[in-house]
Amino acid sequence: MTTSPSLRSMTGFGRASHDDVVCEVKTLNQKGLDIKLRVPSAFEPRALTLVKHALERGRVDVTIESSAPPTIASRAVEVRALVETTRALAASLHIAADVTAGDLMRALATSRADAAPVDAGAAERALVAALAACVQARDVEGAVLAGHVRDRLNAIDALGQQLRLRTSGAPRRLAEKLRARVEAAG
């Protein structure tokens, strides 16, 4: 049996962190390369480049976020915009616009904005490490799959050998049987 190039599974997971940045990379089987990013928008182009360099195929989900607890101070611009938008909407509808700190906390808790700013350098280091862990997981699973394929091929080879042994004299036996029938008929 000849050896084939190593298999690499398309299912993998990698997680890494650097400073206050956490990155997770999940991959699944899929033709082509389908990348879904949940990363700070300013980091998207670099994240795409890094993922395309590390992986050739599969569905790839990348999440990068800050592990630092969210603070109102880190989201001051968002808070100001929320208050101004609320007041402008209330004025256009001619209703009262009493915005309380509790209102802001509830609104911020349900918003999809980044919880805290993410340092691009830390994000890149975390993503590179998470991709490396994911590729390693894919290689390990690929080696397991290769072992299963090898075992099945060996089983098929063994069955073929048994079949050859059982049928090695069959053509001679069938020819003798046919000769005997022809002689008896004729």
N, C-alpha and C positions, 0 to 999 in steps of 0.2 A: 504494500500500500504506500502510495506517495504522500508526502506531507504537503499540506496546503498552507497558504498564508494564514496567519492567526485571525481568528474571528474577533469582532468587537461587537458587543451588544449595543443596541441603541437605547436601552433603558439604563438610566444612571441618575445619581444624585450627588451633589457636592455642596458643602456649606463651609463658609470661611468668614472670618471677621478680621477687621483691622481697625484699630482705635475704636471709635463708636459706630463703625459701619459693618453691617451684616449683609452677606450676599448668599443667596441660595440659587442653585442651578438644578433644574429637573429636566430630564430628557426622556422621550418616549419614541417608540418605533413609528416612523413615517417616511415616505419617499421624499426626497429633497430635504431642504433645510427650512423649517418654519420657526421663526424666532418671535417670541412674545416677551416684551420687556415691561417690567414695572420698576423703572429706575427714574431718578431725577432727569427731567427733560434735557437739561444741559449735558448730561452724560450719555444720552442715547447713541449719538454717532460713534463714540469711542467704544461703548458696550457692544454695538453691532460688529464693529471691526474685530474686537477681541473674540467674540463668539464665532464669527465666520472663520477666523484663523484656527481656532481650536477644534471645531466640529464640522463635519462634512454633511451629515444627514441627521434627520430626526426632528421631532417637535421639541423645541427648547424653550423653557420658561425660566426667565431670570428675574429675580426680585432683589433689589438693593434698597436698604432702608437704614435709618439711624437707629441704633439701640439706645441712644440717649433719651431719657424721658422727655416727652413734649412739654414745652413751657409756653406760657402766653408771651413771654419776652421774645422767644425765638420765632414767634409767629406774629410779631407786632404789625407788620405790613398787612397781613391777612386780616387781623383783627380790625385795623383801621378801615380797610376796604369794606368789611362786613358791616360795620357801624354806618359808614357813609351810604352804602347801598340800601340798608334798612331805612335810614332817614329819608333818602331820596324817594324810595318806593312809598313810604308813608305819606310824604308830602304830595306825591302825585295822586294818591288815593284820598287825600284829605282826611287822614286818620292820625291818631297820636302815635308817636314813635319813641316810647320809653324803652330804651335798650338797657337791660340790667347785666351785671356781670354773670349771673346765672344763665341768662339767654345766650351770652357769648360762649360760655363753657359748653352748653348743650350743642350749639351750632358747630363749634370747633371739634367736639367729640365725634360728630357724624360726618365731618368733611373728609374728603379723600386727599387733601393736600399733604405734602410731606410733613411728618411730625416735627422734624428738626432738620436744619441744613445738613447736607452730606458733603464732606470734603472729597473732591474729585480724585485726589491722589490715593486717599484711603479706599475709595470706591474701586479704583482700578486694581489696587493690590488685593482687595478682597475678592473681586471678580476673577482675577487671574488664578488665585489659590482655589476658589470654588470650582472653576473650570478644570483645573488640574485634578482635583479630587473626583470630579464627575467622570473625566476621561479614565482615571484609574479604576473607578467602579465599573465602567463599561468594559475595560480590559479584563478585569477579574471575572465578570459575568461571561464575557466572551470566551475565556479560557475554560470555564465550566461547560458552556455550550459545546465547545470544540471537543471536550472530553466525552460528552454524551454522544455527539455525532461519531467520534472515533469508536466508541463502544458499539454503537449500532452497526457501523461498517464492518467491524471485526466479527460481530454476530452473523452478518450476512455472508461474509467470507467463509466462516465456519460451516454455515448451512450449505453453501455452494460446494465446499469440499466434501461434506457428507453426501450430497446428491451425486457428485462425480464418482465417489467410491461405490455407491449403491448401483449406479447405472453404467459402470465401466465395462461390464461384460454384456450389457443388454443387446447391442447390435449383433454380436456373435450368437447369443442365445436365440434371438428372434429369427436370424437367418437359418439356424439349425431347425427350429420349429417349422418354419415355412418349407424347407427342403423335405422334412418328414411328411408334411401334409401333401405336398406335390407328389411324392413317391407313393403315398398311400392312395391317392386319387388316380394315379395313373398307369 
